[in-house]
Each structure stands twice: as structure tokens, then as C-alpha cells.
Amino acid sequence: MEINCDDVAIQHVLTDEAVHRPFDPEVVVKTECMITTYQNVYYFADSFITAKNKLRFTPFSLLTHSAQC
């Protein structure tokens, strides 16, 4: 069986090393993004609609400020 990068990433998500938290945009923007390793924290929502609604009611200034850091 061939193992590619995506398989390893999925395996990492399922380990005890990965932390899973409910999607909260105000928390997500404060989370350090890992670029040389796998993410430490993965956020989840019940649905795309739930995630979209949470983003809709997040202050725009919070989202744009974090993107500039």
C-alpha cells in the first residue's frame, strides 16, 4: 500500500497529539499556524452552515487583524 502525504496528515489528526476543539472564529484567529509541522489544534463544526453562521457574526476587524499578523 502506498502512503502519501495526505494519508500521513489524516493519521496525525487521529492521534492523541492532535487537539480537537469546536470551531470558534475568535479562538481560531489567535491560534498559531504551524507551517513546518502538522497542526496542533484542529477545529470542527457540525456543518458548513454552522461554521458560516459563526463567521458571519464575527467582527470583521478581528478577522482582518489576525490575517495581517
Secondary structure, DSSP 8 states (H G I E B T S, - for coil): ----HHHHHHHHHTSTTSEEEE--HHHHTTS---SSS--SEEEE-S-HHHHHHHHHTS-HHHHHHHHH-
